[in-house]
Structures are given as C-alpha cells and as structure tokens.
C-alpha cells in the first residue's frame, strides 16, 4: 500500500474518531500548544456518550471544556501539572493531581502505572516517506502514542515539521483528522525594572560557551535580554520560546561549544508565538526529543557548563524551594525543575532559582522564615545551588544553615529584612 493510500484510508472526522473512545478509558492528551483542539471540542460536545473517562495531561493551552463544572460524571482530569485552565477544577476536587518528575512521565505509561487506552495528539501533515512530525510537542506525546491501544491524531497543515526523535509514521495512527488552524500562541511576558535586575544577576553566572536551560515568562526573557554580549551559548532545555530566536539571529547562540548535540538546539517542546513556530519549521538546527531523554538528569549532565534557570514562589531560610504550591493550593507542578537542578549539578554546572523578592504587589516576602503551611517542597535544601532576586545572588550549596540564612536575608527586599533578621537571631 502506498503512503498516500495508507494515509487516506485513515482519514475521518473528529465526530467519527471519538467513537473509538469508550467509557472508562484512560485518554492521554498532547501537551502545551500541541493539543488536538477539534477532537477535544467534539468530545465535549458529545459528553453524554461517556462516563468515567480519565483525561491525563500536563500543561495545556485552550479552554478544555471537559473540565467545566458538570462534566465530572463524564470526564475526570488527572493533572500531571496544573495549568491555569485546570486550577479551579483541581481546587474544587473535580480533578486530581499526580506529582511526577517530567522525565519520568513516559515511565508511567511504559511500566503500566497509567496504561494508555487512547492517545490524542496533534501532528504535522506527512512528508513523502509518510512520517508526520509531533511538531512543537514531542515531550510525553510520542511515548504515549507508542504505548496506546488507539491513536487519534489531528494532522494540521499549520503545525511545524521539526526533526530529532520527533516523528511518527502514518501507519502507527489509528485515525487521522485533517485540520487547518493556527497553533495556540503564548505572548512574551512583560519585563520591568525588577525582571531586568534579576536577568542581569542571572547573566553574571553564565560564562561564554555555556549550555542553557530556561523556561518561559518575564524572568527567562529578561535573562535572555542580558545575554547579548555573550558568545557561543548552547541550548539544551525542556522548552524554549521567542527569546531564543533573537539570540540566534544576533549570533549569540551557536551551540559551537556544546559537548552534546553540537550546534543543535535541543528541547522537548516549544511554546511561543508564530515567529517561534516559523523559526523551528524545517530548521535543521532545532531538534525535539521525548522528555525522558531531554530531561533525564544523566543526559543533562553530559552538557558542558550547563546552567539551569528556573523560577519559584518562595524560599525559606534553610534554602527549601517551593515552586508549585501556595500553601495547600496546588498551583502548577514540578515539571522539569528538579530534572535540571540535578542534571546541572551532576555535570558540575550551576542551577539557579530566580524570583522577585516580593509578591502581592510588594506586600509579601518570597524569602520566608518558614514555608506556608501545607506547601510542597519542590527543590530540597540538599539540591539548591543559587538563589537570585533583584537584590543579588545567594550561593547556597555547601553552606551551613546559618550561612544560608545570612545569604538569603541579604537578597531579600529591605522592607522584610528586619523580620528575617529577627528570626535569624532566634535560631543562630
């Protein structure tokens, strides 16, 4: 059978494709900007046909109507990372949260901890050899497809074709729904004076030739703005966004000094604007791999001068880092933070926790004597390396509790230092 005939034989509508999903199934949904929108909309439209379908995914963009109040009899979301569109459902106990390191998500599928009945993904249109690209989201999407009994894929002619270990042959797709719509976009964050100061402090820790892991948001964007004078930087990261494109075009990011995948920008997913997606499309220097490779700490450790920069919500005087919860409220998830903290340290690089010194418009210190009651420690005090605010850099690794507390107080907001110093005096 020719590739085209095989492809054509699998084409169907979203309404027909979802008939392959049965009540009681576990359905793994593609990630971030790579979600299959039309199929998910069809599921929500036909919710009365389903009972007790478990919808498993991490961060997604879009409305995700199956999480709306009243849907819980039909669909229950199991969040491996709580995005903004899932927080209310989790808080109201209409959805569940499962803690897991990003690099271990594929193990949940492969080892049968979370067996996959159906995988719902978005891919590019196939090339001449019949291979579709997972486009901007390889991550756990590719492993989910490899483990699923049924695979429903939207083939979008606006999905970038991105190489690496990021391809699937049409013969592996049970049903294909042809679509044409723009990918969800995530605009750049707003960068103010505080973010610029944090970015400059982070940049002071980054040597020429370093390999970077950065997230998304105003602080990572501010870090990138502060790197325009650097040379031969490389990228090995969970994800990257538009700020990387500017540094590539400026000749700052070349990957020439990388010890692993020399000259290539390596990620497991992309999320940003159309500019980013167009940049990555058929770009031989951009490669995506599943998250159990890109985020594996032993792989990360092979990079030279690996610098990991992540954001967090609060840090206590012992150096315990909270990045995913506000007290008992589950705000996000661990994602790849600890993967890169440990990978960078294993490779004798640096891991950085970057945050504004205050929250709630300056009324709350993010450096605290004690973590909020019920807060989950994301990065332990044994793993933490550097903490950065707009007021400076605190190097914590190898420091005593007394030395850590002193260093953290020095980078706290001046308005809160007396309170922190009072606690320091009680303890030390």
Buried (B, 14 or more C-beta within 10 A) or exposed (E): EEBEEBBEEBEBEBBEBBEBBBEEBBBBBBBBBBBBBBBBBBBBEBBEBBEEBBBBBBBBBEEBBBBBEEBBEBBBBBBBBBBEBBBBBBBEEBBBBBEBBBBBBBBBBBEEEBEBBBBBBBBBBBEEEBBBBBBBBBBBBBBBBBBBEBBBBBBBEBBBBBBBBBBBBBEBBBBBBBBEEEBBBBEBBEBEEBBBBBBBBBBEBBEEBBBBBBBBBBBBBBBBBBBEEBBBBBBBBBBBBBBBBBBBEEEBBBBEBBBBBEEBBBBBBBBBBEBBBEBBBEBEBBBBBBBBBBBBBEBBBBBBBBBBBBBBBBBBBBBBBBBBBBEEBBBBBBBBBBBBBBBBBBBEBBBBBBBBBBBEEEEEBBBBBEBBEEBBBBBEBEBBBBBBBBBBBBBBBEBEBEBBBBBBBBBBBEEBBEBBBEBBEEEE
